[in-house]
């Protein structure tokens, strides 16, 4: 049994009295309001083996433990939570706060950005079924959001088949929700046909060769003019604007070339002078990369994986990392830092990853 109360986390087994309970100071924790399980927790201590404290031994494999900045964290597998707590899934354990959580959810379902502000306001006011805000029980961090697709797509109890249409056209359904006029039934948009007529001969379809022939010998230069300047990623790394961390990223399971910004490196990854000897750059970098990896895996449809047809579009994933930082009182403090990872085309159109502070561009 894992339980959090009064800013402490407790591990004990009510079925086995010989198992000695342990407890630690808890920095932050999120508890599901429905099944009461600990969704995530960060605490000042370490439990090597969870199995002795599980009344159901299988639950051991539902949690992912890890260490970060001298503490330990626990993450409940989202799939098992959704399965055991009917329909409720965690939008994101790393993009916290209503704005960022709903931003992750909206990108997953291709919801139009102009609807986000209104949708966030409605969710914050508990006016949208299927979304629930879960506060950090320790009061140290922003809330996370739970999502229940069945409740969301069954607002106003639609007739048979309507909820399926809503699930298949979720972006349009959000338009209907934001409009707020539930007296009008939801009508899924008619998708235009983009394929050529079936009887069109294949050799009559336009090709790149045909288009080039129509433009004559006009080049890109003649149409758009001379390229003034290009600042490449390789130059940014040479200049120190970006720090290449690809080799360490591979060890964390990240397959794309990876760099972090100078501001993130100098501000947080490189340990402050007062912490040198206790903290090292490699360990703090590892925390950033592993928290990104957990965040990416937690998303059901991760938009960090760039498909061939999406290489021209940069995609962003928000997450958090906890760093040990000096305080004015002289004692180290734990600071939660908002980060974002941008995946997009590199110098040769290959997918690359750049991790930066939230306010950086």
NULODREN-987012 format. One record per residue (C-alpha): residue in one letter; y, z, x. Coordinates in pm, whole numbers, plus 32768, in hexadecimal, padded with zeros to 4 digits. Layout:
<nodes>
AYZX;...
</nodes>
This chain:
<nodes>
X800080008000;X815A7FA4807E;X827B80537FD7;X83F18065801A;X84CE817D7F9B;X85FA82408019;X862C81488139;X84D0818A81C6;X839580B681BE;X824681638185;X80E880E881DC;X7FC481A9813F;X7E788176808E;X7E39823C7F4F;X7CC581E17F58;X7C86825C80BA;X7D0283BA80FF;X7C9D83A5826D;X7DA4829982B0;X7ED7834A833A;X801482D48288;X81368257835A;X82A1821C8303;X83D2818D83B2;X85458163837C;X8577802482B2;X86A07F448304;X86797E5281DF;X85737E0D80D6;X85437D417F97;X84597DB17E80;X83E27CCE7D68;X845F7D607C1D;X83277CD97B6D;X81F97D257C48;X82AB7E327D1B;X82237DA17E61;X82F47DA57F9F;X836A7C3D7FC9;X84097C73811D;X84687D9B81F5;X84FF7DDC834B;X84CC7F3583DF;X84E47FFF8520;X83758020857C;X82337F6085A5;X80E87F5184EA;X7FDE7E9B85B4;X7EDE7E70849D;X7F377E66832C;X7DD07E6882AB;X7D997FE682AD;X7EC1801181C1;X7E537F0980C4;X7D937F7C7F91;X7D3B7E0C7F6E;X7CDA7D9C80D1;X7D2A7C31807A;X7E997C8F8057;X7EA97CB181D1;X7E9F7B3881E9;X7FB67B0E80EC;X80B37BAA81D9;X81427B178318;X81AA7C28840F;X82867BF0853D;X83737C99862F;X84E57C598663;X85E67D138733;X85107E49875C;X84AE7E6285ED;X839F7DCD8512;X83B87CF683DC;X82C67CA682C3;X82CF7B6C81EE;X81FA7B4380B5;X816479E8809B;X822479387F84;X80F378817EFE;X802F79C27ED0;X81587A6F7E30;X818579527D38;X800F79597CEE;X7FFD7AD37CC0;X814A7AFC7C0D;X813479F57AF7;X822178DA7B44;X832179937C18;X835E78FB7D70;X845579567E81;X8561784B7EA5;X859E78AA8011;X857979E580DF;X866C796081E0;X878078AA8123;X87F779E98079;X89107A1D7F81;X892579637E35;X89EF78407EC3;X890677F47FE6;X87C4783A7F25;X882577547E06;X889A76557F08;X873876517F99;X86A376387E3B;X8793751F7DD9;X873F744D7F0B;X85CF74787EC1;X85FA73E07D67;X871B72F27DBC;X881273A27CD8;X897173157CEA;X8A5B73EA7DC4;X8B7373E67CC0;X8A9774BD7BDE;X8A4D75CB7CE1;X8B8476A27CB5;X8B5E76B57B3C;X89E776EF7B54;X8A1B780B7C51;X8B1A78AF7B6A;X8A2A78997A43;X890A792B7B0E;X89E77A457B91;X8A417A977A28;X88CE7A9179C2;X890C796D78D4;X87EE78917953;X868478EB790A;X859678B47A2C;X8679793C7B3F;X86847AA87BAA;X87597B497CB8;X86A77C457D99;X87857D317E5D;X87347DBF7FB5;X86B97F1F7F61;X87587FA280A1;X88A77F01804F;X88C77E6081A5;X88A07CEF814F;X88F17BEB8047;X880A7BC17F1A;X86F67ABF7EFA;X86A179F67DC3;X855579D27D0A;X850A78997C40;X841A78637B1C;X83F976F37AC4;X834977357979;X845B781C78F7;X856F77377978;X84E875FC78D6;X849C76AC778D;X85FE771A7738;X862F770C75BF;X84B676DF758F;X849E75627591;X839F74A774C5;X82567437755C;X82867345767E;X83F9739476AA;X83BC748F77C3;X82F473887882;X841572947865;X84FE73A278E6;X841F73EA7A15;X840D72777A6A;X8588724D7A4D;X8601739B7AD2;X874C73197B5C;X87AB72897A07;X873073C97962;X882374937A38;X893D73AE79BD;X88D6740B785B;X88C8758078B0;X8A1F757E7956;X8AB874C17831;X8A4F75EA775B;X8A2A752D7612;X88C7758C75AF;X88F774FF7451;X88BA73A774E3;X875373657550;X870F731876BC;X86DC71A576ED;X864A7134783A;X8706701378DB;X86786EB678C6;X86216E4F7A27;X868B6CE97A72;X85876BFC7AF9;X85D46BA07C5F;X84A86AC57CA6;X84CC69497C8E;X842B68967B67;X82B6687A7B92;X82C266FF7B7D;X83C466DA7C96;X8321661C7DB6;X830F66F37EEA;X83B165E97FC3;X84E465E17EE1;X853E674D7F1E;X866767838008;X861767F78165;X86DA6874828D;X86C167188323;X8760668081E8;X887B677F81EF;X88C1673A835E;X88C265C78319;X89C665F58205;X8AAD66BA82EB;X8A9565AE83F8;X8ABF662A855A;X8B97675184F4;X8B33688385BD;X8B6769F2856C;X8C8169F1866B;X8D3968D185C0;X8D24697E846F;X8D7A6AE584D3;X8E2F6AB3861F;X8DF16B508773;X8D496CA38788;X8E556D918806;X8D776EA8888B;X8C216F418856;X8BD070A788BE;X8A5670B688D7;X897171E188B3;X890571B48A1D;X8A7171CF8A8B;X8AA0730789B5;X897573A88A65;X89F9733F8BBC;X8B4F73CF8B67;X8ABC75198AEE;X8B3374E68986;X89C374F18924;X88A675A989D2;X875674F589D4;X863F75E5896B;X853574E1891A;X8423757289F8;X843D76CE895D;X845776328802;X830775828838;X826576D68872;X82F477468721;X825576198676;X83907544865B;X833A73D986A1;X8499734286B9;X8583735087E7;X864F748D87AD;X879E750D8828;X887F763487D5;X89F8763387E1;X8ABF76D288F9;X8B5A77C98801;X8A047845878E;X8980785388F4;X8AAA790B8988;X8AEB79E68859;X898D7A5E8803;X886B79CB88CA;X88F67A338A1C;X88E77BB18A10;X8A2F7C718A36;X8A667D1B8B85;X8A1B7E758AF8;X88C47E018A7D;X88547D408BAF;X871B7DDF8C3B;X86B17E418ADA;X86CD7CEA8A37;X86987B908ACB;X87057A308A69;X85A179B38A3A;X854D7AC58940;X868E7A958877;X865D791B8877;X84F5794D8802;X85767A1D86DD;X865978FD8670;X854A77F5868A;X843A78C085DE;X8522792284BE;X857677B38491;X8402775C8494;X83B57865838C;X84D577E782B8;X8466767D82CD;X82FD76D48274;X837077AD8152;X840E768480A5;X831475D07FCA;X83BC74838004;X846874B58151;X858773C08178;X858273F682EF;X846772F9830D;X852371B08323;X8470708D8280;X849C6F2D8305;X857D6ED481E0;X865970088216;X86A96FEC8388;X88146F95833F;X884C70DA827F;X88777227832D;X87C57344827A;X881A74B58294;X874975F2827C;X87F07748826D;X874A787E82FC;X879A79CF839B;X87437A7B84E1;X87767BE9853D;X880B7C2B8696;X88377D72874D;X89A97D8887A7;X8A8A7E8E8849;X8B677F668768;X8CB38013879F;X8BFE8161879E;X8B2F80ED88C6;X89DF80EE8812;X89377F9D87CF;X89427F278665;X88797E2385A4;X894E7CFE8530;X88D17BFB8436;X895F7AA4848C;X8966797683A2;X88EE783A844F;X88AC76D583E7;X87CA75C78473;X8836745D844A;X8730734D846C;X87A271E6848B;X879D70AC8562;X87C570CE86D9;X88556FDA87D6;X87336EEA879A;X870B6F308622;X85EF70248668;X85EA716A859E;X8689728A865C;X86D973F48605;X881974B38650;X8837762A8604;X899476BD85E4;X8A6977D0854D;X8AB377B083DC;X8C237757840D;X8BDD7645850E;X8BD574D484B9;
</nodes>
